[in-house]
């Protein structure tokens, strides 16, 4: 699911996005880093509107 699709779905239930970032995974070094690219792995921070 694309980040914008997930945001649209969750906004119907009263959630708003605070942050989002891409996550790059290097399987050789078993490490992760944050990136601006959202086409693979990503994380989001959301909160429920009152």
N, CA, C and O atoms as a MOPAC input file, in Angstrom:
PM7 MOZYME 1SCF
protein

 N      0.84300 1    -1.16400 1     0.00000 1
 C      0.00000 1     0.00000 1     0.00000 1
 C      0.89800 1     1.24000 1     0.00000 1
 O      1.86900 1     1.32100 1     0.75200 1
 N      0.56000 1     2.17700 1    -0.83800 1
 C      1.33700 1     3.42000 1    -0.91400 1
 C      1.02300 1     4.29900 1     0.30100 1
 O     -0.08900 1     4.25900 1     0.82800 1
 N      2.00700 1     5.09300 1     0.74500 1
 C      1.78200 1     5.94700 1     1.91400 1
 C      0.55100 1     6.84400 1     1.79000 1
 O     -0.20200 1     6.99100 1     2.75200 1
 N      0.34100 1     7.43800 1     0.63100 1
 C     -0.82100 1     8.32500 1     0.45200 1
 C     -2.13000 1     7.55300 1     0.55000 1
 O     -3.12000 1     8.08500 1     1.05200 1
 N     -2.15200 1     6.31300 1     0.08100 1
 C     -3.35300 1     5.48400 1     0.18400 1
 C     -3.66500 1     5.17200 1     1.65000 1
 O     -4.81700 1     5.22800 1     2.07900 1
 N     -2.62800 1     4.84800 1     2.39900 1
 C     -2.81200 1     4.55400 1     3.82000 1
 C     -3.27800 1     5.79600 1     4.57500 1
 O     -4.16800 1     5.71400 1     5.42100 1
 N     -2.68300 1     6.93300 1     4.27300 1
 C     -3.10000 1     8.18600 1     4.91600 1
 C     -4.55800 1     8.50400 1     4.60700 1
 O     -5.30000 1     8.92800 1     5.49400 1
 N     -4.97400 1     8.30500 1     3.36300 1
 C     -6.35900 1     8.57700 1     2.97800 1
 C     -7.31500 1     7.65600 1     3.72400 1
 O     -8.36100 1     8.09900 1     4.19900 1
 N     -6.96500 1     6.39100 1     3.82800 1
 C     -7.79700 1     5.43100 1     4.55000 1
 C     -7.92100 1     5.80600 1     6.02200 1
 O     -9.02400 1     5.83500 1     6.56800 1
 N     -6.79600 1     6.09100 1     6.66100 1
 C     -6.81400 1     6.39600 1     8.09000 1
 C     -7.44100 1     7.74900 1     8.39400 1
 O     -7.97800 1     7.94600 1     9.48400 1
 N     -7.38200 1     8.67800 1     7.45400 1
 C     -7.99900 1     9.98200 1     7.69800 1
 C     -9.52000 1     9.84700 1     7.80700 1
 O    -10.16400 1    10.64600 1     8.48600 1
 N    -10.09200 1     8.84700 1     7.14700 1
 C    -11.53800 1     8.60700 1     7.26600 1
 C    -11.93300 1     8.21800 1     8.68300 1
 O    -13.08300 1     8.39400 1     9.08700 1
 N    -10.97200 1     7.68500 1     9.43800 1
 C    -11.22500 1     7.27100 1    10.81700 1
 C    -10.69500 1     8.27400 1    11.83300 1
 O    -10.60400 1     7.97100 1    13.02300 1
 N    -10.34500 1     9.47100 1    11.36300 1
 C     -9.96800 1    10.54900 1    12.26600 1
 C     -8.49600 1    10.64400 1    12.59800 1
 O     -8.13100 1    11.29300 1    13.57900 1
 N     -7.63400 1    10.01200 1    11.80400 1
 C     -6.20300 1    10.09200 1    12.06400 1
 C     -5.56900 1    11.14200 1    11.17000 1
 O     -6.00500 1    11.36000 1    10.04000 1
 N     -4.53500 1    11.78900 1    11.68900 1
 C     -3.76100 1    12.72900 1    10.90200 1
 C     -2.28900 1    12.37400 1    11.00800 1
 O     -1.81700 1    11.93900 1    12.05900 1
 N     -1.56400 1    12.56300 1     9.90400 1
 C     -0.14500 1    12.22400 1     9.88200 1
 C      0.66300 1    13.34500 1    10.50500 1
 O      0.46500 1    14.52000 1    10.19600 1
 N      1.57400 1    12.96800 1    11.38200 1
 C      2.49500 1    13.93300 1    11.96200 1
 C      3.85100 1    13.86000 1    11.26900 1
 O      4.45800 1    14.89200 1    10.98600 1
 N      4.32700 1    12.65400 1    10.99600 1
 C      5.63300 1    12.45600 1    10.35800 1
 C      5.56000 1    11.21100 1     9.48300 1
 O      4.74100 1    10.32100 1     9.71100 1
 N      6.43000 1    11.16600 1     8.47900 1
 C      6.62800 1     9.94300 1     7.71300 1
 C      8.03600 1     9.96300 1     7.15900 1
 O      8.58800 1    11.02400 1     6.86900 1
 N      8.61200 1     8.78000 1     7.01300 1
 C      9.96600 1     8.66100 1     6.49500 1
 C     10.13200 1     7.29500 1     5.85000 1
 O      9.47000 1     6.32800 1     6.22700 1
 N     11.01500 1     7.23200 1     4.88600 1
 C     11.35600 1     5.96700 1     4.26900 1
 C     12.41300 1     5.25800 1     5.10300 1
 O     13.12600 1     5.88000 1     5.88900 1
 N     12.49900 1     3.94800 1     4.91800 1
 C     13.47500 1     3.14100 1     5.64500 1
 C     14.25000 1     2.30500 1     4.63500 1
 O     13.66200 1     1.51300 1     3.89800 1
 N     15.56300 1     2.47900 1     4.60000 1
 C     16.43000 1     1.68400 1     3.73300 1
 C     17.04300 1     0.57700 1     4.57700 1
 O     17.54800 1     0.82500 1     5.67200 1
 N     16.99700 1    -0.64200 1     4.06300 1
 C     17.52900 1    -1.80700 1     4.77900 1
 C     18.70700 1    -2.36400 1     3.99600 1
 O     18.61300 1    -2.58400 1     2.78800 1
 N     19.80900 1    -2.58800 1     4.68700 1
 C     20.97900 1    -3.21100 1     4.08500 1
 C     21.10800 1    -4.61000 1     4.67400 1
 O     21.54300 1    -4.75300 1     5.81700 1
 N     20.73900 1    -5.65300 1     3.91600 1
 C     20.77100 1    -7.00600 1     4.46500 1
 C     22.18800 1    -7.53200 1     4.70900 1
 O     22.37600 1    -8.44000 1     5.51900 1
 N     23.16800 1    -6.98100 1     4.02800 1
 C     24.54700 1    -7.45000 1     4.22000 1
 C     25.10500 1    -7.03400 1     5.57300 1
 O     25.77900 1    -7.81700 1     6.24300 1
 N     24.82100 1    -5.79600 1     5.97200 1
 C     25.31900 1    -5.30700 1     7.26000 1
 C     24.25700 1    -5.39100 1     8.35100 1
 O     24.50900 1    -5.06400 1     9.51100 1
 N     23.05600 1    -5.83800 1     7.95400 1
 C     21.92800 1    -5.95400 1     8.87500 1
 C     21.66500 1    -4.62500 1     9.57600 1
 O     21.46800 1    -4.56800 1    10.79000 1
 N     21.66700 1    -3.55500 1     8.77500 1
 C     21.42800 1    -2.22300 1     9.33100 1
 C     20.30000 1    -1.53400 1     8.56100 1
 O     19.96000 1    -1.91200 1     7.44000 1
 N     19.74600 1    -0.52900 1     9.19300 1
 C     18.69000 1     0.27000 1     8.58400 1
 C     19.06400 1     1.73800 1     8.69600 1
 O     19.79900 1     2.13900 1     9.59900 1
 N     18.54800 1     2.53300 1     7.76600 1
 C     18.74200 1     3.98700 1     7.83500 1
 C     17.48200 1     4.65600 1     7.30600 1
 O     16.71600 1     4.06500 1     6.54500 1
 N     17.28500 1     5.89600 1     7.72500 1
 C     16.12200 1     6.66300 1     7.28100 1
 C     16.44400 1     7.35400 1     5.96800 1
 O     17.57300 1     7.78900 1     5.74100 1
 N     15.43600 1     7.45000 1     5.10400 1
 C     15.61700 1     8.05500 1     3.79100 1
 C     14.35400 1     8.80800 1     3.39500 1
 O     13.29900 1     8.62300 1     4.00200 1
 N     14.45800 1     9.64600 1     2.38900 1
 C     13.28200 1    10.37700 1     1.89600 1
 C     12.45300 1     9.52800 1     0.93900 1
 O     11.30200 1     9.86300 1     0.65900 1
 N     13.02200 1     8.43200 1     0.43300 1
 C     12.34100 1     7.57400 1    -0.53800 1
 C     11.27600 1     6.72300 1     0.15800 1
 O     11.58600 1     5.96200 1     1.07500 1
 N     10.02500 1     6.85500 1    -0.27800 1
 C      8.90700 1     6.14200 1     0.33900 1
 C      8.40700 1     4.98200 1    -0.52300 1
 O      7.35500 1     4.41200 1    -0.23200 1
 N      9.14000 1     4.62700 1    -1.57300 1
 C      8.67700 1     3.61000 1    -2.50700 1
 C      8.83400 1     2.18700 1    -2.02600 1
 O      8.27100 1     1.27600 1    -2.63500 1
 N      9.56600 1     1.96200 1    -0.97200 1
 C      9.76300 1     0.60600 1    -0.45100 1
 C      9.19100 1     0.49400 1     0.94300 1
 O      7.98300 1     0.34100 1     1.12400 1
 N     10.05700 1     0.57100 1     1.91200 1
 C      9.64900 1     0.51700 1     3.32000 1
 C      9.47900 1     1.93500 1     3.84300 1
 O     10.21100 1     2.84600 1     3.45600 1
 N      8.51600 1     2.10400 1     4.71600 1
 C      8.30400 1     3.41800 1     5.31000 1
 C      7.67100 1     3.27700 1     6.68500 1
 O      7.13300 1     2.22800 1     7.03700 1
 N      7.74800 1     4.35800 1     7.45400 1
 C      7.11500 1     4.43100 1     8.77600 1
 C      6.33700 1     5.73200 1     8.84400 1
 O      6.68300 1     6.71700 1     8.18900 1
 N      5.28100 1     5.72100 1     9.64700 1
 C      4.48800 1     6.93400 1     9.84700 1
 C      4.15100 1     7.07600 1    11.31500 1
 O      3.99900 1     6.09300 1    12.04000 1
 N      4.03900 1     8.32600 1    11.73600 1
 C      3.52600 1     8.65200 1    13.05800 1
 C      2.20800 1     9.37600 1    12.84000 1
 O      2.15500 1    10.39000 1    12.14300 1
 N      1.14000 1     8.85000 1    13.44100 1
 C     -0.18300 1     9.42500 1    13.28700 1
 C     -0.78400 1     9.67600 1    14.64300 1
 O     -0.35900 1     9.09800 1    15.64400 1
 N     -1.77900 1    10.54200 1    14.67300 1
 C     -2.51900 1    10.72800 1    15.91500 1
 C     -4.01100 1    10.83100 1    15.59800 1
 O     -4.41700 1    11.26400 1    14.52000 1
 N     -4.79000 1    10.42300 1    16.56300 1
 C     -6.24100 1    10.44800 1    16.41100 1
 C     -6.73000 1    11.84900 1    16.76000 1
 O     -6.44100 1    12.36500 1    17.83900 1
 N     -7.47100 1    12.45800 1    15.83900 1
 C     -8.06900 1    13.76700 1    16.11500 1
 C     -9.20900 1    13.59200 1    17.10800 1
 O     -9.94000 1    12.60300 1    17.05600 1
 N     -9.35200 1    14.53500 1    17.99300 1
 C    -10.43200 1    14.46800 1    18.99100 1
 C    -11.68400 1    15.13200 1    18.50600 1
 O    -12.68500 1    15.16300 1    19.22300 1

